[in-house]
Structure formats: C-alpha cells, structure tokens
Amino acid sequence: MNHANMRADAKVSKQEAPSNEAQEQRRTTPVPGALAFSCFIIAKNEADRIARTIASVRDLASEIVVIDSGSTDDTVAIAEAAGARVIYNAWPGFGQQKRFGEDQCRHDWLLNLDADEVVSPELAMQFRALFANGAPPLAVYGMRVSIVYPGKDRPRPFARDHYCLRLYDRRWCRFKNSTLYDSVDPGQETVGHLDGVLYHHSVRSLADLARKAEERATYNALHSKPKSTTVLLARAAFELPWNVFKYVILRTHILGGWTGLKYAWIIAYYRWQRIIRMLSANLGRKPLKRDPTEP
C-alpha cells in the first residue's frame, strides 16, 4: 500500500477501520447477481484509470484479479479498495503475464481487460444474456475494442480500432506464450461474436501516447525475430505512408478531428520507427529519434 494512504488510514480509529479479514472477504465474496467468470487485469502505474475499469465489471464478474508488475503509485491500494484481489508478478512479457493471470483465477471462464479498458453498458448486457442459462455455448468470444480520446467518454463515430478475443474458457483457449503480443489462441474452437464494445481509454494525452509508443517501438525492435536487411530496407520505404493511410482512413481516425489525425500520425510514426530501429541494429548504427507529436 502507498505510504501516503497508510498515514491517512492511521487517522481512522480501530473501531472504524475494517479488519484485514473483512477486506479479504469483500474481495472474495461475489456481488449478488455476478456471473460465473473471473476477470483478470494486468497493470502497472494505473492509479488514475484502474478504478473505472474495475467498476465496469464489479457487478458482472464473480472475481476480479489484478496482476501488478511493480507499480510505484497507488494502483495496488486503489484496486484492492475497489474489490480486486491483487497479485504481484515481475514483468515476463506480454503473453506470459496474461498466462500468469489466467492461472490465478478461480473460474475457468475468463474475461481479460487491460487496466485502461471499460466494459460498455451494451457489452455488459450481452455478457448477462450469454450466461443467463449457464455456461455459454461456445468456448471463446470476440468483441471490438475502440479508442477513447483524452477528455471523451465514448469512442469517435464509426471507430474501427481493434477486434480481440477476450471472453473464453481457459480449458480450451489460452493467451499465446509470446513476449511481444498478447492475444488469445482459439485453437480449433469456433469463435463467437459480441456486438458490444470495450472502451479503451489508452490515451492520457498525446504526449503520453508518444512516450508509450516510443517504449513499445524499442521493446518490439529488441524482441522481434531477426529479419534480413533487404526486407527491412523495403519495409522502411513503405511502412510510414502505409500506416498513415491505415490509421487515418482504414481505422477512421479522420473522423476524430485534429486529435484523431495526431493520434494516427504518432502511431504510424512509431510503427515505422520499429522497422528503422531493427534496420539500424542490423547495420550497427544508433537509430535517429525525432519528436513525433507534430506531423
């Protein structure tokens, strides 16, 4: 728990302060009407967003588990106060952290959320309908994940960001054991579709987006499988214009106004930078860095 919170808690009398047993009971006792699945969330330094994420599933999931990889803010305290069970696990990689989370859950049916995602009311209704008569008929379900810009509470019109498999039975499907990517492998199972949307509040600000994209570009470049210099040269020539077109037009960020265009540029720039950094490593050179926040 954060030391500032501990000092604040010290002001509460022993009669008023809940016991550790009471706090644990709150985290492990399902809300009446909760569905027979566990929700697990991986997190690090998400104090400003994780309460909203947990609140969106508090009345849905029988269990909420947060896998924290070493937060230095109030993430752990806030998650516990919101009713989640928090477990520490040092960061092993994207897929590996999700697989660790799968193993901590009590139910076989799992819902995975990122710490900056929110289950929309429409999607919550679909979850309830799906579990109304017991376990769902299929083993895995996909849904759209739509970006919400800073200061907004809903995605832009006609958002086309991501489609992910997030609700599944771990006895038949699991996250891939990948350091770079976190996606569920459906195996031979038929994938069901849910029309509701996960709201993805991934952007605190455009500067924060650039920082995260910079870190991910470097991480991916360091952990990607080696590619030939010829292939990287070819991709370096086309990666930037292709991704600008992809995110502005195909992913519809043009409908997000100036913020949407800036968002698309930052993402496109760093996807190109990943290739540039891999190429620079092949050539034994230090990659060039620029400020991508302005086109």
N, C-alpha and C positions, 0 to 999 in steps of 0.2 A: 504494500500500500504506500502511496505517496506520503512523505513526511509531513507536508502541509495538512493533508487530510487527517493524519494521526494527531497532530496538535489540535485540530478543530474538534476531533472526536473526544479529546480529553476533557473538553468543557462540558460534555454531556454526563449527567450523573449515572452511576452504575444501575440505578433503577430504570432509567430511560433507555440505556444502551442495550441493543439486542445482543444476546449471547452468541458465541460462535456456533453453537448448536442450532440456534434459531435461524441464523443466517444461512447455514448449510441446508437446513430443512427447506427454507424458502427457495434455494437454488435447485433443490432436487425434487420438490413437490410440484407436479404439473398443475397448470392453471385449469380450472374446470372447463371442460369442452375442448381441451387441447387434443391434437391429433397424434396418432401413434407413429411419430417420426422424430428424429433428433436433427437439430440444426447446428452445424458447426461452422465456425468463423475463424480464419487466421488473421492475426492483427499485429501491428507494431506501431506505436505512437499514433493512435487513432482516437484520442480522448475527445476530440471535437465532433466525432461522427458516429462512434460505435453505439451510443445510447439510442440514437434514432434507428439504427439497424436492428438492434435487439428489440426495441419497442414494436417494430413492424411484424415480428414473429412471436412475441411474448404470449399472445393468446392462441397461437397456432401450434407451435411445437411443444411436445411433452418435455423436451430437454434442449437447452442451449449450451453449447460448449465453445469456449473461446480458446484458441491456441495462440499464445503470446510468445513472440520470439525475442523479447528483451526490451519492452517499452520503458522509456525514461520519463514519460508523462503520466497522467492519471488514468491511462487506458484500463489497467487491471482493476483499480478501485471502482471505476465507473461501470465496467462490465459486471463486476460482482454485485454492485448495488442494484443493477438493472435485472438481476436474476440469473446471470450466466455462471456456469462453472468454468473457472479459468485454469489452464494448464500451461506451464512454461515448456517450450521446446526450442533449443537453439536452431537457428535457420539452417536447413539442409539443402534447400532448393524448392522451387515452386511445387512441383508434383509431389515431392517427398513430404513436404509439410502438410499438403492436403491428405495424403495417405496416412500420415500420423494422426491427423484429426479424425479420419474415418475410424481408426482403431480405438479412439477414446469414447465413442458413442455407445449408448446402451441399446438403441434400436438398430435394426438392420436397414430400415428405410431412413434415408438421409436427405437433408436439404443443405446444400452448401451455399453460403453467402460470403462475399467479401465484406470487410468492415465498413465500406462506404456505399453499400447497396441497401435498398429498401424494397420490401415486397409491397407492390401496389395493392390497393383495395380490390381491384378486379382479379388479380392473381390470387389473393388470399381467398376469395370466394371460390375460385377454381380448385384450390387445394382442399377446401372443405367438401366440395362436391366429389372430388376424386376419392376421398377417404370415407365418404358417407356410409358405405356398405362394407367397410373393412379395408383390406389392402387393395391398392389399385390393380387393375387387370394387367398392366404392362410393368416391366422391370425398370424402365428409365423414361424420363420426360424432359423435353427441351422447352426453352422459352426465350423470348427476346430480352436483351439487356440494353437499355437505352441511356445514353449520356444525359445528365442534367447539368447545365451550365451554372457557374457561380451566381448566387443570388436568385436562382429559379427553383421552383418546387416540382416542375414537370419537364419532361423532355421537349425538344423542339417538335414542330409538326412533321409527320412522316419520317421520324427518326429511324435510321437503318444502321445500327451500330454493330451489335454482336448477336449471335444466337448460340446459346450454351445449354449443355445438359447439366442440370443442377439438382433434380429430384430423382433419386434412384435407390434401388435395393442393392446394398453392398455385397450380397451373396452372389450377385450375377454381374455387377458392374463396379468398377473402381476407377479412381484417378490414375492416369498414367504415371509411371515412375520416371518422371522427367525433371531434370534440373531447370530447364528453360521454360517449360509450358505447364499449365495446369488445366487439363481437360479430361473429362470422363471418357473412358473407353467403353463403348456399349457392347463390345464383343459381337456376338451373334444375335443380340436381343433387338426386337422391334422397338423403335423409338417413338414414343407418343409426343404429341404437341399440345402445349398450353397457350392460349391466346393472350393471357395476361402478361404484364411486363414487369421486369425488375428495373427500378430506377437506380441508376449508377451515378452517385454524387462524387465522381472521381476527381473533380477539379476544384480545388480550393481557390485558385487564382490561375491566371495564365502563366505567371512566373513559377508557381508551384508545379504546373503541368510541365514546363520546360525542364525544371530540375528533375522531376521523376522520369521524364523521357530520356534525359541525359544519362541518368543512372541505369536505366533499362538498356539503353543502347550499348553502354560499356559492358554491362553484365552479359548481354547476349553475345557481344563480339568475343568476349573472353571464353564463353562456354559453348559456342557453336562448334559444330564439327568442321574440321579444316576443309576449305574449298580452294580450287585452283586459282591462280592469279588471273588467268584468262577469263574464267567465269565471273570473278569479282569485278574485273575491268568492264565487262559487258553490262553487269548489273549496275555498276556505278554510273554508267551513262544514262540509264533509263529509270532507275529507282526513284529519283526525286520527281520528275514530271509525272510518272505513273501514279505515285502515291498522292500527289496534289490532286490529280483527276479523280482518283479513287475516293478520297475523303471529302473533297468539295462537292463532287457530283454524285457518285455512286452511293456514298454514305450520307448524302443530303445535308452536309453542314452548311451548304449555301443558304439553306432555309433558316439557319441560326443567326443571320445577320453578320455584323462585323465580328462579334465574338466567335461565331461559328467558323468564319474564314480564318481567323487567327488560330483557332484550335486545330483546324485542318492543316495549316501550314506547319505548326510546331510538330505535330505527329509525323507528317510527311518528311520533314527535315531530319528528324532523328531516326526514322526508318532508313533513310539514305545514309545517315552518319554511321549506322551499324555496319553497313557494307564498306564504307570508307575506312573504318577502323580495322575491319578484318583485312582489307587490302593493304593498309599501312603496316599491319603486323607482318603480312607476307613479305613486304618489301623492306622490313626492318626500319620503318620510319615512324616518327611520332605524328599522330593524326592532328589535323588542323581543327581547332574549335572556334566557333563563332556564336554570337548571341542570336538565337533563332526567334526571339519574341516579336520581331518585326519582319515582315516579308521583304 
